[in-house]
Amino acid sequence: MRSIRVKAASADYPVFVQPGLLARLANHIRLSCGEQQAVFVITSPEIWALWGEAFQASFVAKNVDVITLFVPAGERHKRLATVEHLAEQLSRAGAKRDGLLVALGGGVIGDMAGFLAAIYMRGIRYVQVPTTYLAQIDSSLGGKTGVNLRVGKNLLGSFHHPVAVFTDPRILSTLPPRELRAGLVESVKAAVLGDLRFFTWLERNLDKLLAGDEKVLTQAIETSVRIKAEIVSADERESGQRMLLNLGHTVGHAIEAATHYSTLLHGEAVAWGMLAAVQLAAARSALSAKEAARIEELIFRLGPFPRFRASAKKLLEHTSADKKHLQNAHRFVLPTTIGLATVIEDVSQEELLVAIQSMLRVVRERGV
């Protein structure tokens, strides 16, 4: 079975990627985490209806109890109140400090389960079993956990790494096409900031990816995970290189907040945010017009993305609540060429406003 290691300062763990892995999950968890009498699974009713039977089968065969804790699907439920409710359920179910949480779901469930694992009894172990493309390549690894506040995204959280990540590309067979397209935005992001060869590969293989070709999806997942794992291993706490992973997220998070996390999927918001970053980079002459057009074209091929109601000024206001906002300017990730990006810390309010306006204009002109 293929694996990629994340070797951060405070953690060293594998990310396993293999079609059909879910059917043998109990054995893989035993090898990575030791013998378990029970596992506590955090998931949504929708995910459990699709994959619960397959998930339980391998644990039943190993005489391991599966205790399921359900949370509603959707970003609007990624709140501290939900985590508190889960913690109370864990306590009533008898979870102790040596318990093992399993996050079975997308990024929202993974973030909340990881945060719960970080604070329940001052920290217990957990593993990620991501069920969306976005979670498989991005949010399930790196140790970032957290929940949202009304004023901004992921403002409460901690760094708490999983013991392991178990990724089964076959699970994506039930993923709605819209969610797959949104997830692929993060692969484009990874390629733009760190791998020209991968970017070219995405251009050539995007149609197969969108069609759900399992072999091609597996390769894309492995490459995307490897890019992120290298960055996280070099900079666990986002003090330098890891900030590059925020490409597209400053404006993307602002769009999510402005639309109350109810209109766009995370990857769709990041796609808009990447368009703004490309516009800003081109305006600064940090990125050539030819490469800017190439990035925009690949992003547009992933669409169409939903429109939303929010003015450029309103989006600018929401960027002030972002964690990357400095006292008098914005910290921003800009692509400088395909395969290379940089972090700048002197983006003014006026400059960012123009970039957001340019983003909205480009989208109108393209008819997205």
Backbone hydrogen bonds, N-H to C=O, Kabsch-Sander energy under -0.5 kcal/mol:
donor,donor_aa,acceptor,acceptor_aa,energy
2,R,17,V,-0.7
4,I,15,V,-2.1
6,V,13,Y,-3.0
7,K,5,R,-0.6
8,A,6,V,-0.6
8,A,11,A,-1.7
13,Y,6,V,-2.1
15,V,4,I,-2.5
16,F,14,P,-0.6
16,F,165,V,-3.0
17,V,2,R,-2.1
18,Q,167,T,-2.4
21,L,18,Q,-1.7
23,A,20,G,-1.0
24,R,21,L,-1.8
25,L,22,L,-1.4
28,H,24,R,-1.8
29,I,25,L,-2.8
30,R,26,A,-2.1
31,L,27,N,-2.1
32,S,28,H,-1.9
33,C,29,I,-3.3
34,G,30,R,-1.9
39,V,65,D,-2.4
40,F,100,L,-2.5
41,V,39,V,-0.7
41,V,67,I,-2.8
42,I,40,F,-0.5
42,I,102,V,-2.8
43,T,41,V,-0.6
43,T,69,L,-2.2
48,W,44,S,-2.5
49,A,45,P,-2.1
50,L,46,E,-1.2
51,W,47,I,-2.8
52,G,48,W,-2.5
55,F,51,W,-2.6
56,Q,52,G,-2.7
57,A,53,E,-1.7
58,S,54,A,-0.8
59,F,55,F,-0.7
60,V,56,Q,-2.7
61,A,57,A,-1.8
62,K,58,S,-0.7
63,N,60,V,-1.5
64,V,59,F,-2.7
65,D,37,Q,-2.5
67,I,39,V,-2.8
67,I,65,D,-0.6
68,T,66,V,-0.6
69,L,41,V,-3.5
70,F,68,T,-0.5
71,V,43,T,-2.1
77,H,74,G,-1.5
78,K,75,E,-1.9
79,R,77,H,-2.3
82,T,79,R,-0.6
83,V,79,R,-1.5
84,E,80,L,-2.5
85,H,81,A,-2.1
86,L,82,T,-2.3
87,A,83,V,-2.5
88,E,84,E,-2.1
89,Q,85,H,-2.0
90,L,86,L,-2.6
91,S,87,A,-2.3
92,R,88,E,-2.3
93,A,89,Q,-2.0
94,G,91,S,-1.3
95,A,90,L,-2.4
99,G,96,K,-2.0
101,L,125,R,-2.3
102,V,40,F,-2.7
103,A,127,V,-2.7
104,L,42,I,-2.4
104,L,102,V,-0.8
105,G,103,A,-0.7
105,G,129,V,-1.1
110,G,106,G,-2.5
111,D,107,G,-2.8
112,M,108,V,-2.2
113,A,109,I,-2.9
114,G,110,G,-2.2
115,F,111,D,-2.0
116,L,112,M,-2.7
117,A,113,A,-2.6
118,A,114,G,-1.7
119,I,115,F,-1.4
120,Y,116,L,-2.7
122,R,119,I,-1.6
123,G,120,Y,-2.1
124,I,117,A,-2.8
125,R,99,G,-0.9
127,V,101,L,-2.1
128,Q,164,A,-2.0
129,V,103,A,-3.0
131,T,105,G,-1.8
136,Q,132,T,-2.4
137,I,133,Y,-1.8
138,D,134,L,-1.6
139,S,134,L,-0.8
140,S,135,A,-1.8
141,L,138,D,-1.3
145,T,158,S,-2.1
146,G,111,D,-1.0
147,V,156,L,-2.7
148,N,78,K,-2.8
149,L,152,G,-2.6
152,G,149,L,-1.0
155,L,152,G,-0.5
156,L,147,V,-1.7
158,S,145,T,-1.1
160,H,143,G,-3.1
160,H,158,S,-0.7
163,V,126,Y,-2.9
165,V,14,P,-2.1
166,F,128,Q,-3.0
167,T,16,F,-2.8
167,T,165,V,-0.6
168,D,130,P,-0.5
168,D,166,F,-0.6
171,I,168,D,-1.8
172,L,169,P,-1.4
173,S,170,R,-1.9
174,T,171,I,-1.6
175,L,172,L,-1.5
179,E,176,P,-0.6
180,L,176,P,-1.9
181,R,177,P,-2.5
182,A,178,R,-2.3
183,G,179,E,-2.3
184,L,180,L,-2.2
185,V,181,R,-0.8
185,V,182,A,-0.6
186,E,183,G,-1.4
187,S,183,G,-0.7
188,V,184,L,-2.1
189,K,185,V,-2.5
190,A,186,E,-2.4
191,A,187,S,-2.3
192,V,188,V,-2.7
193,L,189,K,-2.2
194,G,190,A,-1.2
195,D,191,A,-2.4
199,F,195,D,-1.9
200,T,196,L,-2.4
201,W,197,R,-2.1
202,L,198,F,-2.6
203,E,199,F,-2.2
204,R,200,T,-1.8
205,N,201,W,-2.1
206,L,202,L,-1.3
209,L,205,N,-2.2
210,L,206,L,-2.8
211,A,207,D,-1.4
212,G,209,L,-1.5
213,D,208,K,-2.3
217,L,213,D,-2.9
218,T,214,E,-2.4
219,Q,215,K,-1.8
220,A,216,V,-2.4
221,I,217,L,-2.7
222,E,218,T,-2.5
223,T,219,Q,-2.3
224,S,220,A,-2.5
225,V,221,I,-2.8
226,R,222,E,-2.3
227,I,223,T,-2.0
228,K,224,S,-2.1
229,A,225,V,-3.1
230,E,226,R,-2.1
231,I,227,I,-1.6
232,V,228,K,-3.0
233,S,229,A,-2.4
234,A,230,E,-1.3
235,D,231,I,-1.5
238,E,235,D,-0.8
243,M,240,G,-1.6
244,L,241,Q,-2.0
245,L,242,R,-1.8
246,N,243,M,-2.0
247,L,244,L,-1.7
249,H,246,N,-2.9
250,T,246,N,-0.7
252,G,248,G,-1.2
253,H,249,H,-3.0
254,A,250,T,-1.2
255,I,251,V,-2.3
256,E,252,G,-2.1
257,A,253,H,-2.6
258,A,254,A,-2.6
259,T,255,I,-1.6
260,H,257,A,-1.4
261,Y,256,E,-3.1
262,S,259,T,-1.5
269,A,265,L,-2.2
270,V,266,H,-2.4
271,A,267,G,-2.0
272,W,268,E,-1.8
273,G,269,A,-2.3
274,M,270,V,-2.8
275,L,271,A,-1.8
276,A,272,W,-1.8
277,A,273,G,-2.2
278,V,274,M,-2.6
279,Q,275,L,-2.2
280,L,276,A,-2.4
281,A,277,A,-2.7
282,A,278,V,-2.5
283,A,279,Q,-2.3
284,R,280,L,-1.7
285,S,282,A,-1.3
286,A,281,A,-2.6
287,L,281,A,-1.1
292,A,288,S,-2.5
293,A,289,A,-2.2
294,R,290,K,-1.6
295,I,291,E,-2.3
296,E,292,A,-2.5
297,E,293,A,-2.3
298,L,294,R,-1.7
299,I,295,I,-2.1
300,F,296,E,-2.7
301,R,297,E,-1.6
302,L,298,L,-0.6
302,L,299,I,-1.3
303,G,300,F,-1.2
310,A,308,F,-0.8
315,L,311,S,-2.3
316,L,312,A,-2.2
317,E,313,K,-2.0
318,H,314,K,-1.7
319,T,315,L,-1.4
320,S,316,L,-0.7
320,S,317,E,-1.0
321,A,318,H,-1.2
322,D,319,T,-1.2
325,H,322,D,-1.9
326,L,329,A,-2.1
330,H,347,V,-2.1
331,R,324,K,-1.6
332,F,344,I,-2.8
334,L,332,F,-0.6
334,L,342,T,-2.8
336,T,337,T,-0.6
336,T,340,L,-2.3
337,T,340,L,-1.6
339,G,192,V,-2.4
339,G,337,T,-0.6
340,L,192,V,-0.8
340,L,337,T,-2.2
341,A,193,L,-0.6
342,T,334,L,-2.5
344,I,332,F,-3.0
344,I,342,T,-0.5
347,V,330,H,-1.6
348,S,346,D,-0.7
352,L,348,S,-2.3
353,L,349,Q,-2.3
354,V,350,E,-2.0
355,A,351,E,-1.8
356,I,352,L,-2.4
357,Q,353,L,-2.5
358,S,354,V,-2.4
359,M,355,A,-2.3
360,L,356,I,-2.3
361,R,357,Q,-2.1
362,V,358,S,-2.6
363,V,359,M,-2.1
364,R,360,L,-2.0
365,E,361,R,-2.4
366,R,362,V,-2.0
367,G,363,V,-0.8
367,G,364,R,-0.6
368,V,363,V,-1.7
